Amino acid sequence: MSRMMRAIAGLGSAVALAACATTGGADAGTKPASASANDFEKDPYPSTYRAYPGAPTALVGATVFDGTGRQFDNTTVLLRDGKVEAVGSGLDTSGYTLIDARGKFITPGVIDIHSHLGDYPSPSVDAHSDGNEATAPTTPEVWAEHSVWPQDPGFSRALANGGVTALQILPGSANLMGGRAVTLKNVPSRTAQGMKFPGAPYGFKMACGENPKRVYGGKGRAPSTRMGNFAVNRQTWLDAKVYAADEDRKRNLGKETLAGVMAGEILVHNHCYRADEMALVMDMAKEMGYRVTAFHHAVESYKIGDLLRENDVCSAIWADWYGFKMESYDGIPENAALLQQAGACVVIHSDSDQGIQRLNQEAAKAQAAGKRMGIDIPDGEVVRWFTLNAAKAMGIDAMTGSLEPGKMGDVVLWNGDPLSVYSRPEKVWVDGALMFDALDPKHRPVSDFELGQQGEGDVK
């Protein structure tokens, strides 16, 4: 038995595969079942995720950041049947496994809106480069989940070091339209379907700026300029509109995805750095009948915080990455603070197998940069940047992202203030099941390809 399978067994159960309902659409070349049938709604690779078994658990006496911006001291969190049952003081804990959380901190599970784990897994070798289908400027037909390798050791590192309980896996940014993104629960599984977040909408990766024009202009074809980027995008959307309106259409995987975007069922995540370009993309979205849920990287978002607020578009950003190419040159560490001050949605993301392990620290860096310029952001609001705001932009905020009764029991117990560089997860629950315990080697999931990073797996 492999180390991965031993870990799965040790955590309580093997992944249970649910019987799949018939979900396939019409065969290629046939008319849809009805004029109102939407092929993009039919997922032939549905989630088979089943939560690991948990026990009724009471975390007693902690400082709690609930993800909505609120902070509670000396508070108890109750988990039962995979859900958050209650948060408060003086709760009845009889019948619960008690965990003394005094002097410790609790947050919702950390959520990374921008990851390539599984598609660019470790070890980082050419054979594992599966995130960019860089063969055409628009590839809406590809789905990131079809490249996800569940044994990527990055998943267990993100859980253990970063408290990450859910993450969105995106295609890369070589293309104007990179394909569908998938949201995963961060649990060991034999299959990508076994990790798919149940009920999460698909994302759609787009990119503007330097990447597409460099990749395809370098091949002597369009687009080679920013105006070429927009021209190719607009024509692709126009073609998709014709497809969506055609009752006699034949199935086309790419146009099915674009029809889903225009119907509001698939959420657009747009890699974009410059403020002027983000403003143009929002205008293009209005022209073509879709909306952007989040701009990713977005180092110049601070210049247009009012526009982003008015259009209800989140900015998924780093704390301080800047200057590594021309379009990132105007990045500033006060970006998040200025967006918060403008009333716009802030999300801290990683785009890195290392950064995903420290989203809490990145958020704290951005908070500190704001404080230095006189913008004082409460800790509870900063925690929201890597919990509920991420969930909102991913379309899963009704299910997770905050410690509200009835939501998924995705919880991190930190051994200290989560906004301190000295703190790390002590225990992590996913759907109320204890998936990581720094104090118990039996609760440390590992991969066959674990590279021996300290604190992971069975490394001594």
TILOMI-731368 format. One line per 3 residues: their letters; for each residue x, y, z of N, C-alpha, C. Coordinates in steps of 0.2 Angstrom, whole numbers. Example, Ala and Ser with C-alpha at 12.3 -4.5 7.8 and 13.67 -1.06 7.14 Angstrom:
AS) 66 -28 39 62 -22 39 66 -16 39 | 64 -11 35 68 -5 36 64 0 39
This chain:
MSR) 4 -6 0 0 0 0 4 6 0 | 3 11 -4 7 17 -5 6 22 1 | 11 26 2 10 31 8 4 35 8
MMR) 2 37 1 -4 41 1 -10 37 3 | -11 30 1 -17 26 3 -17 25 11 | -11 24 14 -10 23 21 -13 29 24
AIA) -11 35 22 -13 41 25 -21 42 24 | -24 40 19 -31 41 18 -34 36 23 | -32 30 23 -35 25 28 -34 28 35
GLG) -28 31 37 -27 33 44 -31 39 45 | -34 43 41 -38 48 42 -45 46 43 | -47 40 42 -54 38 44 -57 34 39
SAV) -56 35 33 -60 31 28 -57 32 21 | -58 28 16 -56 29 9 -61 33 6 | -59 36 1 -64 41 -2 -70 37 -5
ALA) -76 38 -3 -82 35 -6 -84 38 -12 | -85 34 -17 -87 36 -24 -94 35 -24 | -98 41 -26 -105 41 -26 -107 38 -33
ACA) -113 35 -33 -116 33 -39 -118 39 -43 | -115 40 -50 -116 46 -54 -123 45 -57 | -126 51 -57 -132 51 -61 -130 53 -69
TTG) -135 51 -73 -133 53 -80 -133 60 -81 | -127 63 -84 -126 70 -84 -124 72 -91 | -122 67 -96 -120 69 -102 -125 72 -106
GAD) -122 77 -111 -127 80 -115 -128 76 -121 | -131 80 -126 -132 77 -133 -126 75 -136 | -126 69 -140 -120 67 -144 -118 73 -149
AGT) -111 73 -150 -109 78 -155 -113 77 -162 | -115 83 -164 -119 83 -171 -126 82 -170 | -129 81 -164 -136 81 -163 -139 87 -160
KPA) -145 88 -161 -148 94 -158 -149 93 -151 | -149 98 -147 -150 98 -140 -157 95 -138 | -158 92 -132 -165 89 -131 -170 94 -132
SAS) -169 101 -130 -174 106 -131 -170 112 -132 | -174 117 -135 -171 124 -136 -168 127 -130 | -171 125 -124 -169 128 -118 -163 125 -114
AND) -162 119 -117 -156 115 -114 -150 118 -114 | -146 119 -109 -139 122 -109 -134 117 -108 | -130 115 -113 -125 110 -112 -120 111 -107
FEK) -119 118 -106 -113 119 -101 -115 117 -94 | -122 116 -93 -124 114 -86 -123 107 -85 | -121 103 -90 -121 96 -89 -114 94 -88
DPY) -112 92 -82 -105 90 -80 -104 83 -81 | -100 81 -86 -99 73 -86 -94 71 -81 | -91 75 -77 -86 74 -72 -88 76 -66
PST) -94 74 -63 -97 77 -57 -93 75 -51 | -94 80 -46 -90 78 -39 -92 72 -36 | -88 68 -34 -89 62 -30 -87 63 -23
YRA) -86 69 -21 -83 71 -14 -88 69 -9 | -85 65 -4 -89 64 2 -84 66 8 | -87 69 13 -83 72 18 -81 66 22
YPG) -75 66 25 -72 61 30 -76 62 36 | -77 56 40 -81 56 46 -77 60 51 | -82 64 55 -79 68 60 -83 66 66
APT) -82 70 72 -85 69 78 -87 75 81 | -93 76 84 -95 82 88 -89 85 92 | -87 91 90 -81 94 93 -83 101 96
ALV) -80 102 102 -81 109 104 -74 112 106 | -72 117 102 -66 121 103 -67 127 108 | -65 126 114 -67 131 120 -62 136 121
GAT) -64 142 122 -60 147 125 -55 151 121 | -56 151 114 -52 154 109 -54 161 108 | -49 165 105 -51 171 101 -53 169 94
VFD) -59 171 92 -62 169 86 -62 174 81 | -60 174 75 -61 178 69 -66 174 65 | -72 177 64 -77 172 61 -77 173 53
GTG) -73 177 51 -73 178 43 -77 184 41 | -82 186 45 -86 191 42 -84 198 44 | -78 198 48 -75 204 50 -75 205 58
RQF) -79 200 61 -80 201 68 -75 197 72 | -73 199 78 -69 196 83 -72 194 89 | -71 188 92 -74 186 98 -69 184 103
DNT) -69 186 109 -64 183 114 -67 178 118 | -63 173 121 -65 168 125 -71 165 123 | -71 162 117 -77 160 113 -76 152 112
TVL) -82 149 111 -82 142 109 -85 141 102 | -82 136 99 -85 135 92 -87 127 92 | -93 126 90 -96 119 90 -96 117 83
LRD) -94 111 82 -94 107 76 -98 101 76 | -103 100 72 -107 93 72 -110 92 65 | -109 86 63 -112 83 57 -109 87 51
GKV) -103 89 52 -99 92 46 -100 99 46 | -104 102 50 -106 109 50 -104 113 56 | -104 120 55 -103 124 61 -110 124 64
EAV) -110 122 71 -117 122 74 -118 128 78 | -113 131 81 -114 137 85 -107 140 87 | -107 147 88 -101 151 90 -104 155 95
GSG) -101 155 101 -103 159 107 -100 157 113 | -102 161 118 -100 159 125 -105 156 129 | -103 152 134 -108 148 138 -112 143 135
LDT) -109 140 129 -113 135 125 -113 128 129 | -118 124 128 -118 117 131 -113 113 127 | -108 110 130 -103 106 127 -104 99 129
SGY) -109 97 132 -110 90 134 -111 86 127 | -107 80 127 -108 76 121 -103 77 116 | -98 82 117 -94 85 112 -87 82 114
TLI) -82 81 109 -75 81 111 -72 87 112 | -70 89 118 -68 95 120 -60 96 118 | -59 102 116 -52 104 114 -51 111 117
DAR) -46 111 122 -44 117 125 -41 122 121 | -44 127 119 -41 132 114 -40 139 117 | -39 139 124 -37 145 127 -30 147 125
GKF) -30 154 124 -23 157 122 -22 155 114 | -27 152 111 -26 151 104 -31 155 100 | -31 154 93 -35 158 89 -38 153 84
ITP) -45 155 82 -48 151 77 -50 156 71 | -50 153 65 -52 156 59 -56 151 55 | -60 153 50 -63 149 45 -57 146 41
GVI) -58 140 38 -53 137 34 -50 143 29 | -44 143 27 -41 147 22 -43 145 15 | -44 150 11 -46 149 4 -42 152 -1
DIH) -39 149 -5 -34 152 -10 -38 152 -17 | -39 158 -19 -43 159 -25 -39 158 -32 | -32 158 -31 -28 157 -37 -22 152 -36
SHL) -23 146 -38 -18 141 -37 -18 137 -43 | -12 134 -44 -10 129 -49 -8 122 -47 | -10 121 -40 -8 115 -38 -11 109 -42
GDY) -8 104 -43 -11 98 -47 -10 99 -54 | -10 105 -57 -8 106 -64 -1 108 -65 | 2 111 -60 9 112 -60 12 109 -53
PSP) 12 103 -53 13 100 -46 21 99 -45 | 23 97 -39 30 95 -37 30 88 -38 | 36 85 -40 42 89 -42 41 93 -49
SVD) 44 99 -49 43 103 -55 47 101 -61 | 44 97 -65 48 94 -70 44 95 -77 | 47 95 -83 43 96 -89 37 91 -89
AHS) 37 85 -87 32 81 -88 26 83 -84 | 27 87 -79 21 89 -75 19 96 -77 | 21 99 -82 18 106 -84 12 105 -88
DGN) 6 105 -85 0 104 -88 -5 110 -87 | -3 116 -85 -7 121 -84 -9 126 -90 | -5 126 -95 -6 130 -101 -7 126 -107
EAT) -13 127 -110 -13 124 -117 -12 129 -122 | -5 131 -122 -3 136 -126 -2 135 -134 | -8 133 -136 -8 131 -144 -12 135 -148
APT) -16 140 -144 -21 144 -148 -22 150 -143 | -23 156 -145 -25 162 -141 -31 161 -136 | -36 157 -139 -42 156 -135 -43 148 -134
TPE) -43 146 -128 -44 138 -127 -50 137 -122 | -56 140 -123 -61 139 -118 -63 132 -117 | -61 128 -122 -63 121 -122 -60 117 -116
VWA) -54 119 -114 -50 115 -109 -53 116 -102 | -52 111 -98 -54 111 -91 -48 110 -86 | -47 114 -81 -41 113 -77 -41 106 -73
EHS) -47 104 -72 -48 98 -68 -45 92 -71 | -45 92 -78 -42 86 -82 -35 86 -81 | -31 91 -78 -24 90 -77 -22 89 -70
VWP) -27 90 -65 -26 89 -58 -23 82 -56 | -18 82 -53 -14 76 -51 -15 76 -43 | -20 72 -40 -21 72 -33 -15 71 -28
QDP) -10 68 -31 -4 66 -27 1 72 -26 | -1 78 -29 4 83 -28 5 85 -21 | 11 84 -18 12 86 -11 11 93 -9
GFS) 10 97 -14 8 104 -12 1 104 -9 | -3 100 -10 -10 100 -6 -9 99 1 | -5 94 3 -4 93 10 0 98 13
RAL) 5 101 10 9 107 13 4 113 14 | 0 114 9 -5 120 10 -10 119 16 | -12 112 17 -16 111 23 -12 112 29
ANG) -6 109 30 -3 109 36 0 116 38 | 3 119 33 7 125 34 3 131 33 | -3 131 29 -7 137 28 -14 136 30
GVT) -16 130 32 -23 130 34 -28 130 29 | -26 129 23 -30 129 17 -35 123 16 | -41 125 16 -46 120 16 -50 119 9
ALQ) -49 125 5 -52 125 -1 -48 129 -6 | -48 128 -12 -43 131 -17 -46 131 -24 | -45 136 -28 -47 136 -35 -41 135 -39
ILP) -42 130 -44 -36 128 -48 -38 131 -55 | -33 135 -57 -34 139 -63 -30 137 -69 | -32 137 -75 -27 136 -80 -22 142 -80
GSA) -16 141 -84 -11 147 -84 -13 153 -88 | -9 158 -89 -11 164 -91 -7 165 -98 | -6 160 -102 -3 161 -108 -8 164 -113
NLM) -14 162 -112 -20 163 -117 -25 168 -115 | -28 171 -119 -33 176 -118 -39 173 -114 | -40 167 -116 -45 163 -113 -42 156 -112
GGR) -41 155 -106 -37 149 -104 -41 142 -102 | -47 143 -101 -51 137 -100 -55 138 -93 | -58 132 -91 -62 132 -85 -57 131 -79
AVT) -59 134 -74 -56 133 -67 -60 128 -63 | -57 125 -58 -61 120 -54 -59 122 -46 | -64 122 -42 -63 123 -35 -63 116 -32
LKN) -58 115 -27 -57 109 -24 -57 109 -16 | -60 104 -13 -59 103 -6 -52 100 -5 | -48 103 0 -41 101 1 -41 94 5
VPS) -43 89 2 -43 82 6 -39 77 2 | -36 72 5 -33 67 1 -38 63 -3 | -37 61 -10 -42 58 -14 -38 54 -19
RTA) -41 49 -22 -38 45 -27 -39 49 -34 | -44 53 -34 -47 56 -40 -48 63 -40 | -48 67 -45 -49 74 -45 -57 75 -43
QGM) -61 70 -46 -68 71 -44 -69 70 -37 | -65 66 -33 -66 66 -26 -64 72 -22 | -61 77 -25 -59 83 -22 -63 89 -24
KFP) -67 88 -29 -71 93 -32 -76 96 -27 | -76 102 -26 -80 106 -21 -88 105 -23 | -92 101 -19 -99 100 -21 -103 107 -21
GAP) -106 108 -27 -110 114 -28 -106 120 -30 | -100 120 -31 -96 126 -33 -97 127 -40 | -98 133 -42 -98 135 -49 -91 134 -52
YGF) -91 133 -59 -85 133 -62 -82 141 -63 | -76 141 -63 -73 148 -65 -71 147 -72 | -69 153 -75 -66 154 -82 -60 158 -82
KMA) -55 156 -84 -49 160 -83 -48 164 -90 | -47 170 -89 -45 175 -94 -38 178 -93 | -35 181 -98 -29 185 -96 -28 190 -101
CGE) -26 196 -99 -25 202 -103 -18 204 -103 | -16 209 -107 -9 212 -106 -3 208 -109 | 2 208 -106 9 205 -109 9 198 -111
NPK) 6 194 -107 7 187 -108 4 184 -115 | -2 185 -116 -5 183 -123 -1 186 -129 | 0 193 -128 3 196 -134 10 194 -135
RVY) 14 192 -130 20 189 -130 21 182 -133 | 16 178 -130 16 171 -132 15 170 -139 | 9 174 -142 7 173 -149 10 177 -153
GGK) 12 184 -151 15 188 -156 22 185 -157 | 25 181 -152 31 178 -153 31 172 -158 | 25 170 -160 24 165 -165 22 168 -171
GRA) 22 175 -172 21 178 -178 13 178 -180 | 9 178 -175 2 178 -176 -2 182 -171 | -8 184 -172 -12 188 -168 -14 184 -162
PST) -14 187 -156 -13 194 -155 -5 196 -153 | -3 201 -156 4 203 -154 4 210 -151 | -2 213 -150 -3 220 -146 -9 219 -142
RMG) -9 224 -137 -15 225 -133 -21 226 -137 | -21 229 -142 -27 230 -146 -29 224 -150 | -24 220 -151 -25 213 -154 -28 209 -149
NFA) -26 209 -143 -29 205 -137 -37 207 -137 | -39 213 -137 -46 214 -137 -50 212 -143 | -47 213 -149 -50 211 -155 -52 204 -155
VNR) -47 200 -153 -48 192 -153 -53 191 -148 | -53 194 -142 -58 192 -137 -65 194 -139 | -66 200 -142 -72 202 -144 -75 198 -149
QTW) -71 196 -154 -74 192 -160 -76 185 -157 | -72 182 -152 -73 176 -149 -80 176 -145 | -81 182 -142 -88 182 -138 -93 183 -143
LDA) -92 187 -149 -98 187 -154 -99 181 -157 | -94 177 -158 -96 170 -161 -100 166 -156 | -98 166 -149 -101 163 -144 -109 165 -144
KVY) -110 171 -145 -117 174 -144 -121 170 -150 | -118 170 -156 -122 167 -161 -123 159 -159 | -118 156 -157 -119 149 -155 -125 148 -149
AAD) -125 153 -144 -129 152 -139 -137 153 -141 | -137 157 -147 -144 159 -149 -147 154 -154 | -142 149 -156 -144 144 -162 -147 138 -159
EDR) -154 137 -160 -157 131 -157 -155 125 -160 | -152 125 -166 -150 119 -170 -142 118 -169 | -139 121 -164 -132 121 -164 -130 114 -162
KRN) -124 112 -165 -120 106 -163 -115 108 -157 | -114 103 -154 -110 104 -148 -103 107 -149 | -101 111 -146 -94 114 -146 -92 116 -139
LGK) -87 112 -137 -85 113 -130 -83 120 -128 | -79 123 -132 -77 130 -130 -83 135 -130 | -87 134 -135 -93 139 -135 -98 137 -129
ETL) -98 131 -127 -103 129 -122 -100 133 -115 | -94 133 -114 -91 136 -109 -93 144 -109 | -92 147 -115 -93 154 -116 -101 155 -115
AGV) -105 151 -117 -112 152 -116 -114 152 -108 | -110 147 -105 -111 147 -98 -109 153 -94 | -103 156 -97 -101 163 -94 -106 168 -95
MAG) -109 169 -101 -114 174 -103 -120 173 -99 | -122 166 -97 -128 165 -93 -127 166 -86 | -121 168 -84 -119 169 -77 -118 163 -73
EIL) -118 157 -76 -117 151 -72 -109 150 -71 | -105 153 -75 -98 151 -74 -94 158 -73 | -90 159 -68 -88 165 -66 -81 167 -69
VHN) -80 173 -71 -74 175 -74 -69 177 -69 | -63 174 -70 -57 176 -66 -52 179 -71 | -50 185 -71 -46 188 -76 -40 191 -74
HCY) -34 187 -76 -27 189 -75 -26 196 -78 | -25 201 -74 -24 208 -77 -20 212 -72 | -16 216 -74 -11 220 -70 -13 228 -70
RAD) -14 231 -76 -14 238 -76 -22 240 -75 | -22 246 -72 -29 249 -71 -33 251 -77 | -29 254 -82 -33 256 -88 -35 249 -92
EMA) -32 244 -91 -34 238 -95 -40 235 -91 | -40 235 -84 -45 232 -81 -52 236 -82 | -51 243 -83 -57 247 -85 -60 245 -91
LVM) -55 244 -96 -57 242 -103 -61 235 -103 | -58 230 -99 -61 224 -98 -68 224 -95 | -69 228 -90 -76 229 -88 -81 232 -93
DMA) -78 236 -97 -83 239 -102 -84 233 -108 | -79 229 -109 -80 224 -114 -85 219 -111 | -85 217 -105 -89 213 -101 -97 215 -102
KEM) -97 222 -101 -104 225 -102 -106 224 -109 | -102 225 -114 -103 225 -121 -106 218 -123 | -102 213 -120 -103 206 -122 -108 202 -118
GYR) -110 205 -112 -115 202 -108 -113 197 -103 | -107 198 -100 -105 194 -95 -102 199 -89 | -100 196 -84 -97 201 -79 -90 197 -76
VTA) -86 201 -74 -80 199 -71 -81 198 -63 | -79 192 -60 -80 191 -53 -74 194 -49 | -68 193 -53 -62 195 -49 -56 196 -54
FHH) -52 202 -53 -46 203 -57 -41 200 -53 | -36 196 -56 -31 192 -52 -24 196 -53 | -20 196 -48 -14 200 -48 -15 207 -47
AVE) -18 210 -52 -22 217 -51 -17 222 -47 | -11 223 -49 -6 227 -45 -8 234 -45 | -12 236 -50 -14 243 -50 -21 244 -48
SYK) -24 240 -45 -32 241 -43 -33 247 -39 | -28 249 -35 -28 255 -31 -30 261 -34 | -28 261 -41 -30 267 -45 -37 268 -47
IGD) -41 262 -46 -48 262 -49 -52 259 -43 | -51 259 -37 -55 256 -32 -62 258 -32 | -64 264 -34 -71 266 -35 -74 262 -41
LLR) -71 261 -46 -74 258 -52 -75 250 -50 | -70 247 -46 -71 240 -44 -77 240 -39 | -77 244 -35 -83 244 -30 -90 245 -34
END) -90 249 -38 -96 250 -42 -98 244 -46 | -93 241 -49 -95 235 -53 -95 229 -49 | -94 229 -43 -94 223 -38 -89 218 -41
VCS) -82 220 -42 -77 216 -44 -72 215 -39 | -70 209 -37 -65 209 -32 -58 209 -35 | -53 211 -31 -46 211 -33 -42 205 -29
AIW) -40 200 -33 -36 195 -29 -29 197 -31 | -25 198 -25 -19 202 -26 -14 198 -21 | -7 200 -23 -2 199 -18 -1 204 -13
ADW) 3 203 -8 4 209 -3 9 214 -6 | 14 211 -10 19 216 -12 23 214 -18 | 21 209 -22 25 207 -28 24 213 -33
YGF) 29 215 -36 29 220 -41 36 221 -45 | 36 224 -51 42 226 -54 45 220 -58 | 42 214 -59 45 209 -62 44 209 -70
KME) 39 213 -72 38 215 -79 35 222 -79 | 35 225 -85 33 232 -86 26 233 -83 | 21 228 -84 14 229 -82 13 229 -75
SYD) 19 226 -71 18 226 -64 22 231 -60 | 25 236 -64 30 241 -61 26 245 -57 | 20 247 -57 17 252 -53 13 248 -47
GIP) 15 242 -45 13 239 -40 15 242 -33 | 11 243 -28 13 246 -22 11 241 -16 | 14 241 -10 12 237 -5 6 239 -1
ENA) 4 246 -3 -3 248 0 -9 247 -4 | -8 243 -9 -14 241 -14 -20 239 -10 | -19 234 -6 -25 231 -2 -28 236 2
ALL) -24 240 6 -27 245 11 -31 250 7 | -28 252 1 -32 258 -2 -38 255 -5 | -38 249 -7 -44 246 -10 -49 245 -4
QQA) -47 243 2 -51 242 8 -54 249 9 | -50 254 9 -53 261 11 -58 263 6 | -57 261 -1 -62 263 -6 -68 259 -6
GAC) -69 254 -1 -75 250 -1 -75 244 -6 | -69 243 -9 -69 237 -14 -67 231 -10 | -68 225 -14 -67 219 -11 -60 217 -12
VVI) -57 215 -7 -50 213 -7 -49 205 -5 | -45 202 -9 -43 195 -8 -36 194 -9 | -33 190 -4 -26 189 -5 -25 182 -8
HSD) -21 181 -13 -20 175 -17 -13 173 -17 | -12 167 -20 -5 165 -20 -2 165 -27 | -5 161 -31 -1 159 -38 5 156 -37
SDQ) 6 152 -31 12 149 -29 11 143 -25 | 15 138 -26 15 132 -21 18 134 -14 | 22 140 -14 25 142 -8 20 147 -4
GIQ) 18 152 -8 14 157 -6 7 155 -3 | 5 149 -5 -1 146 -3 -1 144 4 | 5 143 7 7 141 13 7 147 18
RLN) 7 153 16 7 159 20 3 164 18 | -3 163 16 -8 168 14 -10 172 20 | -10 169 26 -11 173 32 -6 179 33
QEA) 1 177 32 6 181 33 6 187 28 | 4 185 22 4 190 16 -1 195 18 | -7 193 21 -12 197 22 -10 202 28
AKA) -6 199 33 -3 204 38 2 209 35 | 6 207 30 10 212 27 6 217 24 | 1 216 21 -3 221 17 -6 225 22
QAA) -9 223 28 -12 226 33 -6 231 36 | 0 229 37 5 233 40 7 239 35 | 7 237 29 8 243 24 3 248 24
GKR) -3 246 25 -9 251 26 -8 255 32 | -6 252 38 -5 256 44 0 261 44 | 5 259 40 11 264 39 9 270 36
MGI) 4 270 31 1 276 28 -5 279 31 | -7 276 37 -12 279 41 -19 276 40 | -19 270 36 -25 266 36 -25 260 40
DIP) -29 261 46 -29 256 51 -35 251 50 | -33 245 48 -38 240 46 -39 235 52 | -45 233 55 -45 229 60 -43 222 58
DGE) -41 218 63 -38 211 61 -44 207 58 | -50 207 61 -55 203 58 -57 205 51 | -56 211 48 -57 212 41 -51 209 37
VVR) -45 209 40 -39 206 36 -40 199 36 | -43 195 41 -44 188 40 -49 187 35 | -54 192 34 -59 191 28 -56 191 21
WFT) -50 194 21 -46 194 14 -44 187 12 | -43 182 16 -41 175 14 -46 170 16 | -53 172 18 -58 168 20 -64 170 16
LNA) -69 174 19 -75 175 16 -75 179 9 | -70 184 8 -70 187 2 -68 183 -4 | -63 178 -2 -61 173 -8 -67 169 -9
AKA) -71 166 -4 -77 162 -5 -82 166 -10 | -83 172 -8 -88 176 -12 -86 177 -19 | -80 178 -21 -78 179 -28 -78 172 -31
MGI) -78 166 -28 -78 160 -31 -85 157 -31 | -90 161 -28 -97 158 -28 -98 153 -23 | -94 152 -18 -96 147 -13 -97 150 -6
DAM) -98 157 -5 -99 160 1 -105 158 5 | -110 155 2 -116 152 5 -114 146 9 | -109 143 7 -107 136 10 -101 136 15
TGS) -96 141 13 -90 141 17 -87 148 18 | -82 149 21 -79 156 21 -80 159 28 | -85 157 32 -86 161 38 -88 155 43
LEP) -88 157 49 -90 152 55 -97 154 57 | -102 153 52 -109 154 53 -112 148 54 | -117 147 58 -121 141 59 -124 138 52
GKM) -123 132 51 -125 129 45 -120 129 39 | -115 132 40 -110 132 35 -105 126 36 | -101 124 31 -96 119 32 -92 120 38
GDV) -90 114 41 -86 115 47 -78 115 44 | -77 120 41 -70 121 38 -66 126 43 | -62 124 47 -60 128 53 -52 126 54
VLW) -49 132 56 -42 131 58 -41 134 65 | -37 130 69 -35 132 76 -28 133 75 | -26 140 76 -19 142 76 -16 142 83
NGD) -10 141 83 -6 141 90 -5 148 92 | -6 153 88 -5 160 90 -9 164 85 | -8 171 86 -12 175 82 -10 174 74
PLS) -16 172 70 -14 170 63 -11 176 59 | -11 182 61 -8 187 58 -1 189 60 | 2 184 64 9 184 66 13 179 62
VYS) 19 181 61 24 177 57 26 171 61 | 25 171 68 27 166 72 21 160 73 | 16 161 70 10 157 71 9 152 65
RPE) 6 146 67 5 141 61 -1 137 64 | -4 134 59 -10 129 61 -8 124 66 | -12 123 71 -11 117 75 -15 112 73
KVW) -22 113 72 -26 108 69 -31 111 64 | -33 107 59 -37 109 53 -42 104 52 | -49 107 52 -54 103 51 -57 104 44
VDG) -59 99 40 -63 100 34 -69 97 34 | -75 100 34 -82 98 35 -82 94 42 | -79 97 47 -80 94 53 -75 89 55
ALM) -71 86 50 -67 81 51 -60 83 52 | -56 81 57 -50 83 59 -45 80 53 | -42 84 49 -38 82 43 -31 84 45
FDA) -29 88 49 -22 89 51 -21 91 58 | -16 88 62 -15 89 69 -7 89 69 | -5 95 71 3 96 71 5 92 77
LDP) 1 90 82 3 86 88 2 79 87 | -1 76 82 -2 69 81 0 67 74 | 5 63 73 8 61 67 2 57 63
KHR) -3 54 66 -8 50 63 -13 55 59 | -12 61 60 -16 66 56 -12 71 52 | -8 68 48 -3 72 44 -3 69 37
PVS) -8 71 33 -8 68 26 -2 69 22 | 0 63 19 6 64 15 5 61 8 | 10 63 3 10 60 -4 16 56 -5
DFE) 15 51 -10 21 47 -12 26 52 -14 | 25 58 -16 30 62 -19 32 68 -14 | 30 67 -8 33 72 -3 40 72 -3
LGQ) 42 79 -3 50 80 -4 53 81 3 | 50 80 8 53 80 15 54 87 18 | 49 91 16 49 98 19 47 97 27
QGE) 51 100 31 50 99 38 43 101 40 | 40 97 45 33 99 47 28 95 43 | 30 91 37 25 88 33 26 80 34
GDV) 20 77 33 20 70 33 24 67 39 | 27 61 38 31 58 43 38 60 44 | 40 66 41 47 68 42 48 69 49
K) 54 66 52 56 67 59 60 73 60
